[in-house]
Amino acid sequence: MEIGLVYSSKDPRQLKTRDFIKNFIKERGILANVIETDKPVKSPTVIVDGLALTDLRKKPRGEKTSHFPSLKDIAKALEMHAWCL
């Protein structure tokens, strides 16, 4: 599995997403190549095997929050891709 992650290390919420992905694959023994790009972005981008995870919301969760999948959505996508290999 190949996971691309574009995030800003200056945003603690984005670092939480990065750490979640790394821990998720480590804890489950998933063989994955994680390609990280750290640059100033408003929200992280997660790409699993060439497919970008997107949020289906039309509006952010709250004021001044970004549009990106929840950790639960990311976990679901990673599980699905791991089992499809």
C-alpha positions in Angstrom: 0.0 0.0 0.0 1.2 3.5 -0.7 0.0 6.4 1.4 0.7 10.0 0.4 0.3 12.6 3.1 0.5 16.4 2.6 0.3 18.3 5.8 1.6 21.3 7.8 3.7 20.4 10.8 2.8 23.8 12.2 -0.8 22.7 12.7 -1.3 20.4 15.7 -4.5 18.9 14.3 -2.7 18.0 11.1 0.2 16.5 13.1 -2.5 14.4 14.9 -3.7 13.1 11.5 -0.1 12.2 10.5 0.6 10.4 13.8 -2.7 8.6 13.6 -1.9 7.2 10.2 1.7 6.2 11.2 0.4 4.5 14.4 -2.5 2.8 12.6 -0.3 1.1 10.0 2.3 0.2 12.6 -0.2 -1.3 15.1 -1.8 -3.5 12.5 1.3 -4.6 10.8 0.2 -3.1 7.4 3.0 -3.0 4.9 2.8 0.5 3.6 5.1 3.1 2.1 4.2 6.5 3.5 5.3 9.5 1.5 5.1 12.7 3.6 5.2 16.2 2.3 5.3 19.0 4.9 4.2 22.3 3.6 1.8 25.1 4.6 -1.7 23.8 3.8 -5.0 24.6 5.4 -5.9 20.9 5.7 -4.1 17.7 5.1 -4.4 15.6 2.0 -4.4 11.8 2.3 -3.9 9.7 -0.8 -4.2 5.9 -0.5 -3.0 3.9 -3.5 -3.6 6.8 -5.8 -7.1 7.7 -4.5 -7.5 10.9 -2.5 -9.7 10.8 0.6 -12.1 13.6 0.4 -14.7 15.0 2.8 -18.2 15.0 1.5 -19.2 18.0 3.6 -20.3 21.1 1.8 -19.6 23.2 4.8 -16.8 22.9 7.5 -17.6 21.2 10.8 -17.6 24.6 12.6 -16.4 28.1 12.2 -12.8 28.4 10.9 -12.4 24.7 10.6 -11.1 22.9 7.5 -12.6 20.3 5.2 -10.9 17.0 5.6 -11.8 13.4 6.5 -12.2 12.5 10.2 -9.8 10.0 11.7 -12.6 7.5 11.6 -13.0 8.0 7.9 -9.2 7.6 7.4 -9.2 4.4 9.4 -12.0 3.0 7.4 -10.2 3.7 4.1 -6.9 2.3 5.3 -8.7 -0.9 6.5 -10.5 -1.2 3.2 -7.3 -0.9 1.2 -5.4 -3.2 3.4 -8.0 -6.0 3.0 -8.3 -5.4 -0.8 -4.6 -6.2 -1.4 
